[in-house]
Every structure is written in structure tokens, then in C-alpha cells.
Amino acid sequence: MKENIIIQSCQYYTYILYGEAMIDGNLDNKEKVFKVTKLRKSTRNFWACLDLYRGTSAGGWTISNIGPYDTESVIYSELNRQRNQLVNKGFIEWDERIHSQIYINLLGYEKC
């Protein structure tokens, strides 16, 4: 009897969250910010989203999922390309000390 064996390889994933964040909880004072997350190595299709329906845009925020890639160098290259695009559009790095927190759902994450 022949068995089907599925080999799941580890691949690299990450995401960038960007939008307008309140400064010190003040609705009238906002900045265009982005947050780059750490690399994740997963055996399944990792997906970061803002709701459980895999939505990547809500309330003025957007998530850009990056991956899957087989090597760190390729994903870092794509991550830097997207980060530079945001900087060129006037976005700044998100600072947890002054900008409001946004909660992200991580679906399909199985650490390798």
C-alpha cells in the first residue's frame, strides 16, 4: 500500500501594519505610522489580519502580508522595499510609548 506523505517545509512570513494612529489617546491628534514585525517561520500559510474574516483593512489601518519566502534574504529584501515605500509616503515608525495599540489576529501560524 502506497502512503501519501506530505512534507511541510518551513517558510518565512512577516507583515507591515500601517495607518493613522492617535497620539496619547487624542482622537484629534494623529500621525501616519507603520509597524514592521519580526520574521516568523511557519509550516502553514500564515496570515495576519484585522478581523477573523481575514480582512486586511479596517478603521483606517491596513496590513500588508509578506511571504511565504524560502530564505531570509528574499523576505528582508521585500520587507525593506515596502518599508521604503511607506517612508516615501510620509509614514514614520510606530512608537508604542505614544501611539495607540492595534490588535492583530495571526491565523495559520505553526512555528517550525
Short mmCIF file of the C-alpha atoms (twelve columns), coordinates in Angstrom:
data_MODEL
# 
_entry.id   MODEL 
# 
loop_
_atom_site.group_PDB 
_atom_site.id 
_atom_site.type_symbol 
_atom_site.label_atom_id 
_atom_site.label_alt_id 
_atom_site.label_comp_id 
_atom_site.label_asym_id 
_atom_site.label_seq_id 
_atom_site.Cartn_x 
_atom_site.Cartn_y 
_atom_site.Cartn_z 
_atom_site.pdbx_PDB_model_num 
ATOM 1   C CA . MET A 1   0.000   0.000  0.000  1 
ATOM 2   C CA . LYS A 2   1.348   3.370  -1.009 1 
ATOM 3   C CA . GLU A 3   1.163   6.155  1.580  1 
ATOM 4   C CA . ASN A 4   0.958   9.804  0.729  1 
ATOM 5   C CA . ILE A 5   3.431   11.716 2.825  1 
ATOM 6   C CA . ILE A 6   3.160   15.471 2.888  1 
ATOM 7   C CA . ILE A 7   6.315   17.228 3.890  1 
ATOM 8   C CA . GLN A 8   5.665   20.704 5.134  1 
ATOM 9   C CA . SER A 9   8.634   22.952 4.745  1 
ATOM 10  C CA . CYS A 10  9.235   25.978 6.879  1 
ATOM 11  C CA . GLN A 11  8.787   29.298 5.152  1 
ATOM 12  C CA . TYR A 12  9.285   32.891 6.250  1 
ATOM 13  C CA . TYR A 13  6.416   35.320 6.787  1 
ATOM 14  C CA . THR A 14  6.010   38.802 8.205  1 
ATOM 15  C CA . TYR A 15  3.701   41.778 7.862  1 
ATOM 16  C CA . ILE A 16  3.652   45.551 7.995  1 
ATOM 17  C CA . LEU A 17  0.802   47.374 9.735  1 
ATOM 18  C CA . TYR A 18  0.206   50.982 8.708  1 
ATOM 19  C CA . GLY A 19  -2.364  53.721 9.154  1 
ATOM 20  C CA . GLU A 20  -3.158  56.765 11.274 1 
ATOM 21  C CA . ALA A 21  -2.503  56.334 14.986 1 
ATOM 22  C CA . MET A 22  -3.798  58.532 17.757 1 
ATOM 23  C CA . ILE A 23  -1.121  60.278 19.770 1 
ATOM 24  C CA . ASP A 24  -1.567  59.820 23.520 1 
ATOM 25  C CA . GLY A 25  -5.185  58.678 23.000 1 
ATOM 26  C CA . ASN A 26  -6.263  62.002 21.443 1 
ATOM 27  C CA . LEU A 27  -8.684  61.481 18.512 1 
ATOM 28  C CA . ASP A 28  -7.852  64.894 17.081 1 
ATOM 29  C CA . ASN A 29  -4.104  64.303 17.031 1 
ATOM 30  C CA . LYS A 30  -2.979  61.576 14.624 1 
ATOM 31  C CA . GLU A 31  0.147   60.595 12.710 1 
ATOM 32  C CA . LYS A 32  0.730   58.323 9.723  1 
ATOM 33  C CA . VAL A 33  2.686   55.417 11.180 1 
ATOM 34  C CA . PHE A 34  3.824   51.910 10.308 1 
ATOM 35  C CA . LYS A 35  4.947   48.942 12.353 1 
ATOM 36  C CA . VAL A 36  7.270   46.276 10.998 1 
ATOM 37  C CA . THR A 37  7.002   42.933 12.759 1 
ATOM 38  C CA . LYS A 38  9.564   40.228 13.348 1 
ATOM 39  C CA . LEU A 39  10.045  37.375 10.909 1 
ATOM 40  C CA . ARG A 40  8.042   34.259 11.595 1 
ATOM 41  C CA . LYS A 41  8.890   30.784 10.387 1 
ATOM 42  C CA . SER A 42  5.786   28.678 9.833  1 
ATOM 43  C CA . THR A 43  4.826   25.363 8.254  1 
ATOM 44  C CA . ARG A 44  1.387   26.607 7.232  1 
ATOM 45  C CA . ASN A 45  0.073   29.623 5.384  1 
ATOM 46  C CA . PHE A 46  0.483   32.362 7.960  1 
ATOM 47  C CA . TRP A 47  -1.887  35.322 7.613  1 
ATOM 48  C CA . ALA A 48  -2.088  38.483 9.710  1 
ATOM 49  C CA . CYS A 49  -5.454  40.225 9.659  1 
ATOM 50  C CA . LEU A 50  -7.568  42.762 11.490 1 
ATOM 51  C CA . ASP A 51  -10.611 40.503 11.908 1 
ATOM 52  C CA . LEU A 52  -11.414 36.790 11.866 1 
ATOM 53  C CA . TYR A 53  -12.631 37.037 8.256  1 
ATOM 54  C CA . ARG A 54  -9.056  37.618 7.022  1 
ATOM 55  C CA . GLY A 55  -9.705  41.337 6.482  1 
ATOM 56  C CA . THR A 56  -6.576  43.378 5.956  1 
ATOM 57  C CA . SER A 57  -8.163  46.846 6.142  1 
ATOM 58  C CA . ALA A 58  -10.297 48.341 8.902  1 
ATOM 59  C CA . GLY A 59  -10.676 51.657 10.686 1 
ATOM 60  C CA . GLY A 60  -8.013  53.408 8.632  1 
ATOM 61  C CA . TRP A 61  -5.467  50.620 9.175  1 
ATOM 62  C CA . THR A 62  -4.015  48.235 6.593  1 
ATOM 63  C CA . ILE A 63  -1.906  45.103 6.890  1 
ATOM 64  C CA . SER A 64  0.486   44.098 4.142  1 
ATOM 65  C CA . ASN A 65  1.278   40.379 4.465  1 
ATOM 66  C CA . ILE A 66  4.703   39.439 3.160  1 
ATOM 67  C CA . GLY A 67  5.527   35.848 2.335  1 
ATOM 68  C CA . PRO A 68  5.854   32.983 2.054  1 
ATOM 69  C CA . TYR A 69  9.523   33.039 1.136  1 
ATOM 70  C CA . ASP A 70  12.084  30.276 1.436  1 
ATOM 71  C CA . THR A 71  15.012  32.428 2.546  1 
ATOM 72  C CA . GLU A 72  15.544  35.288 4.960  1 
ATOM 73  C CA . SER A 73  17.397  37.381 2.395  1 
ATOM 74  C CA . VAL A 74  14.453  37.408 -0.027 1 
ATOM 75  C CA . ILE A 75  11.862  38.319 2.617  1 
ATOM 76  C CA . TYR A 76  14.122  41.046 4.056  1 
ATOM 77  C CA . SER A 77  14.525  42.489 0.589  1 
ATOM 78  C CA . GLU A 78  10.740  42.659 0.083  1 
ATOM 79  C CA . LEU A 79  10.210  43.981 3.612  1 
ATOM 80  C CA . ASN A 80  12.713  46.798 3.032  1 
ATOM 81  C CA . ARG A 81  11.128  47.651 -0.326 1 
ATOM 82  C CA . GLN A 82  7.672   48.036 1.246  1 
ATOM 83  C CA . ARG A 83  9.051   49.888 4.263  1 
ATOM 84  C CA . ASN A 84  10.828  52.389 1.994  1 
ATOM 85  C CA . GLN A 85  7.606   52.973 0.040  1 
ATOM 86  C CA . LEU A 86  5.807   53.898 3.266  1 
ATOM 87  C CA . VAL A 87  8.615   56.221 4.367  1 
ATOM 88  C CA . ASN A 88  8.468   57.934 0.966  1 
ATOM 89  C CA . LYS A 89  4.715   58.469 1.509  1 
ATOM 90  C CA . GLY A 90  5.385   60.251 4.805  1 
ATOM 91  C CA . PHE A 91  4.850   57.405 7.285  1 
ATOM 92  C CA . ILE A 92  7.028   57.190 10.399 1 
ATOM 93  C CA . GLU A 93  7.908   54.237 12.666 1 
ATOM 94  C CA . TRP A 94  5.200   53.397 15.192 1 
ATOM 95  C CA . ASP A 95  6.254   54.200 18.775 1 
ATOM 96  C CA . GLU A 96  4.463   52.190 21.449 1 
ATOM 97  C CA . ARG A 97  5.057   54.926 24.029 1 
ATOM 98  C CA . ILE A 98  2.887   57.498 22.237 1 
ATOM 99  C CA . HIS A 99  0.796   55.762 19.555 1 
ATOM 100 C CA . SER A 100 -2.389  53.798 20.169 1 
ATOM 101 C CA . GLN A 101 -2.229  49.997 20.117 1 
ATOM 102 C CA . ILE A 102 -3.862  47.982 17.305 1 
ATOM 103 C CA . TYR A 103 -4.656  44.309 17.808 1 
ATOM 104 C CA . ILE A 104 -3.825  41.810 15.089 1 
ATOM 105 C CA . ASN A 105 -5.106  38.270 14.534 1 
ATOM 106 C CA . LEU A 106 -2.476  35.763 13.454 1 
ATOM 107 C CA . LEU A 107 -4.061  32.895 11.530 1 
ATOM 108 C CA . GLY A 108 -2.412  29.645 10.458 1 
ATOM 109 C CA . TYR A 109 0.755   30.171 12.457 1 
ATOM 110 C CA . GLU A 110 2.569   26.938 13.259 1 
ATOM 111 C CA . LYS A 111 6.079   27.613 14.473 1 
ATOM 112 C CA . CYS A 112 8.855   25.491 12.940 1 
# 
